[in-house]
Amino acid sequence: MENIIRQKLTAALGPMIVEIANVSERHAGHEEMPKGKNTHFRIKATSTAFSGLSRLERHRLVYDILNEELNGTIHALSLSLLAPNEKK
């Protein structure tokens, strides 16, 4: 799943930096979360595509890119999305 996320974000945004962490194990006790699945991810990305966009617009953009996965395997995303001129 990490590779799919990376490929889709890179194709759509051409990000300069992308960090993806599978944090599904932290949510293994949730009743609706099958054990060992790729369901929860933390994504940090820096891209010129985020320049001039609000935080909400950036999140919506990523949700649109990963729409298929969010309607299937992925249950939750934690996003940190920056333009190149912004500090972490």
Backbone as CSV, one residue per row, in Angstrom:
resi,resn,N_x,N_y,N_z,CA_x,CA_y,CA_z,C_x,C_y,C_z
1,MET,0.818,-1.197,0.000,0.000,0.000,0.000,0.864,1.264,0.000
2,GLU,2.005,1.220,0.725,2.883,2.396,0.743,3.341,2.759,-0.670
3,ASN,3.654,1.726,-1.465,4.108,1.969,-2.843,3.002,2.587,-3.688
4,ILE,1.788,2.117,-3.517,0.654,2.676,-4.263,0.456,4.139,-3.901
5,ILE,0.486,4.440,-2.603,0.329,5.819,-2.146,1.431,6.694,-2.741
6,ARG,2.674,6.242,-2.651,3.811,7.014,-3.167,3.672,7.254,-4.667
7,GLN,3.324,6.208,-5.412,3.197,6.323,-6.865,2.098,7.309,-7.249
8,LYS,0.957,7.210,-6.597,-0.168,8.093,-6.930,0.145,9.549,-6.586
9,LEU,0.715,9.788,-5.404,1.041,11.157,-5.015,2.121,11.739,-5.915
10,THR,3.127,10.949,-6.233,4.209,11.424,-7.091,3.692,11.743,-8.495
11,ALA,2.840,10.882,-9.029,2.287,11.105,-10.368,1.420,12.360,-10.412
12,ALA,0.640,12.573,-9.367,-0.298,13.695,-9.362,0.324,15.013,-8.917
13,LEU,1.263,14.943,-7.975,1.792,16.161,-7.365,3.253,16.440,-7.671
14,GLY,3.963,15.436,-8.128,5.399,15.591,-8.329,6.085,16.090,-7.063
15,PRO,5.778,15.494,-5.889,6.329,16.034,-4.640,7.842,15.944,-4.587
16,MET,8.419,16.918,-3.925,9.864,16.929,-3.743,10.259,15.975,-2.620
17,ILE,9.414,15.876,-1.610,9.668,15.008,-0.467,8.382,14.275,-0.117
18,VAL,8.469,12.964,0.077,7.313,12.184,0.514,7.792,11.169,1.544
19,GLU,7.185,11.211,2.722,7.442,10.218,3.764,6.115,9.556,4.089
20,ILE,6.106,8.228,4.051,4.888,7.484,4.323,5.188,6.475,5.424
21,ALA,4.375,6.499,6.471,4.531,5.544,7.563,3.225,4.785,7.755
22,ASN,3.326,3.467,7.778,2.172,2.630,8.058,2.049,2.528,9.582
23,VAL,1.018,3.124,10.127,0.810,3.131,11.580,-0.399,2.268,11.963
24,SER,-0.722,1.295,11.138,-1.888,0.438,11.349,-1.803,-0.349,12.648
25,GLU,-0.600,-0.760,13.035,-0.440,-1.557,14.259,-0.924,-0.812,15.495
26,ARG,-0.843,0.512,15.472,-1.305,1.312,16.605,-2.813,1.239,16.787
27,HIS,-3.506,0.762,15.764,-4.964,0.718,15.784,-5.488,-0.711,15.709
28,ALA,-4.626,-1.674,15.993,-4.976,-3.092,15.846,-6.128,-3.513,16.741
29,GLY,-6.362,-2.844,17.863,-7.426,-3.220,18.776,-8.808,-2.744,18.373
30,HIS,-8.885,-1.903,17.351,-10.188,-1.405,16.916,-10.995,-2.558,16.325
31,GLU,-12.221,-2.657,16.735,-13.084,-3.757,16.308,-13.219,-3.832,14.788
32,GLU,-13.333,-2.676,14.139,-13.559,-2.661,12.685,-12.268,-2.799,11.875
33,MET,-11.102,-2.837,12.549,-9.829,-2.914,11.857,-9.293,-4.338,11.869
34,PRO,-9.290,-5.011,10.723,-8.738,-6.357,10.667,-7.247,-6.336,11.014
35,LYS,-6.814,-7.322,11.769,-5.419,-7.387,12.202,-4.490,-7.530,10.994
36,GLY,-3.401,-6.759,11.022,-2.382,-6.866,9.990,-2.700,-6.170,8.684
37,LYS,-3.739,-5.407,8.628,-4.108,-4.731,7.386,-3.428,-3.364,7.270
38,ASN,-3.333,-2.871,6.070,-2.799,-1.538,5.782,-3.952,-0.547,5.807
39,THR,-4.262,-0.044,6.989,-5.457,0.776,7.136,-5.189,2.211,7.578
40,HIS,-4.088,2.457,8.276,-3.782,3.774,8.836,-2.390,4.211,8.389
41,PHE,-2.313,5.429,7.840,-1.033,5.928,7.339,-0.786,7.366,7.760
42,ARG,0.476,7.670,7.982,0.911,9.048,8.229,1.721,9.451,7.003
43,ILE,1.331,10.565,6.390,1.991,11.046,5.176,2.500,12.457,5.408
44,LYS,3.784,12.652,5.119,4.391,13.982,5.127,4.870,14.235,3.706
45,ALA,4.412,15.316,3.111,4.790,15.612,1.727,5.036,17.101,1.554
46,THR,6.040,17.403,0.758,6.345,18.776,0.372,6.285,18.841,-1.145
47,SER,5.478,19.760,-1.661,5.301,19.864,-3.104,4.925,21.292,-3.493
48,THR,5.376,21.704,-4.647,4.969,23.016,-5.168,3.470,23.034,-5.462
49,ALA,2.866,21.860,-5.634,1.420,21.778,-5.881,0.604,22.311,-4.704
50,PHE,1.203,22.370,-3.514,0.499,22.872,-2.338,0.624,24.390,-2.178
51,SER,1.461,25.015,-2.978,1.648,26.469,-2.885,0.334,27.188,-3.163
52,GLY,-0.019,28.118,-2.289,-1.228,28.910,-2.461,-2.507,28.225,-2.031
53,LEU,-2.421,26.973,-1.586,-3.609,26.257,-1.142,-3.714,26.300,0.376
54,SER,-4.942,26.364,0.871,-5.158,26.290,2.312,-4.909,24.859,2.776
55,ARG,-4.830,24.683,4.084,-4.641,23.346,4.644,-5.779,22.423,4.208
56,LEU,-7.005,22.912,4.259,-8.161,22.124,3.852,-8.084,21.738,2.376
57,GLU,-7.705,22.676,1.529,-7.588,22.391,0.088,-6.506,21.346,-0.181
58,ARG,-5.423,21.402,0.560,-4.346,20.412,0.408,-4.846,19.024,0.784
59,HIS,-5.567,18.943,1.898,-6.105,17.655,2.337,-7.099,17.114,1.319
60,ARG,-7.970,17.963,0.827,-8.948,17.524,-0.175,-8.257,17.013,-1.436
61,LEU,-7.190,17.674,-1.836,-6.430,17.252,-3.010,-5.879,15.845,-2.821
62,VAL,-5.272,15.586,-1.681,-4.719,14.259,-1.399,-5.841,13.227,-1.287
63,TYR,-6.952,13.585,-0.643,-8.083,12.656,-0.545,-8.612,12.300,-1.936
64,ASP,-8.670,13.279,-2.830,-9.125,13.015,-4.199,-8.166,12.061,-4.920
65,ILE,-6.876,12.263,-4.725,-5.865,11.413,-5.374,-5.966,9.979,-4.864
66,LEU,-6.224,9.818,-3.571,-6.279,8.492,-2.950,-7.717,8.010,-2.731
67,ASN,-8.645,8.542,-3.501,-10.063,8.227,-3.343,-10.349,6.728,-3.386
68,GLU,-9.786,6.032,-4.344,-10.032,4.591,-4.486,-9.581,3.835,-3.235
69,GLU,-8.405,4.172,-2.727,-7.873,3.506,-1.541,-8.674,3.861,-0.288
70,LEU,-9.126,5.111,-0.194,-9.919,5.540,0.959,-11.301,4.887,0.966
71,ASN,-11.784,4.489,-0.180,-13.062,3.784,-0.263,-12.895,2.273,-0.177
72,GLY,-11.665,1.847,0.052,-11.386,0.416,0.159,-10.559,0.105,1.384
73,THR,-9.265,0.023,1.200,-8.345,-0.442,2.237,-8.066,0.586,3.321
74,ILE,-7.794,1.817,2.940,-7.358,2.827,3.902,-8.534,3.333,4.731
75,HIS,-8.342,3.327,6.051,-9.364,3.806,6.976,-9.064,5.233,7.430
76,ALA,-7.774,5.576,7.592,-7.429,6.892,8.124,-6.074,7.363,7.614
77,LEU,-5.987,8.680,7.410,-4.731,9.320,7.020,-4.423,10.444,8.003
78,SER,-3.165,10.569,8.355,-2.669,11.722,9.100,-1.765,12.457,8.124
79,LEU,-2.084,13.710,7.818,-1.387,14.425,6.751,-0.650,15.655,7.259
80,SER,0.570,15.802,6.782,1.357,17.016,6.959,1.811,17.412,5.559
81,LEU,1.200,18.460,5.006,1.397,18.826,3.607,1.901,20.258,3.523
82,LEU,3.094,20.422,2.972,3.736,21.727,2.936,4.158,22.120,1.529
83,ALA,4.197,23.421,1.290,4.822,23.971,0.094,6.313,24.082,0.392
84,PRO,7.171,24.123,-0.622,8.617,24.144,-0.401,9.122,25.299,0.470
85,ASN,8.443,26.433,0.455,8.901,27.591,1.219,8.402,27.597,2.654
86,GLU,7.676,26.566,3.078,7.129,26.506,4.427,7.989,25.626,5.330
87,LYS,8.014,25.983,6.612,8.769,25.211,7.599,7.900,24.109,8.151
88,LYS,8.542,23.041,8.578,7.839,21.896,9.162,7.282,22.218,10.507
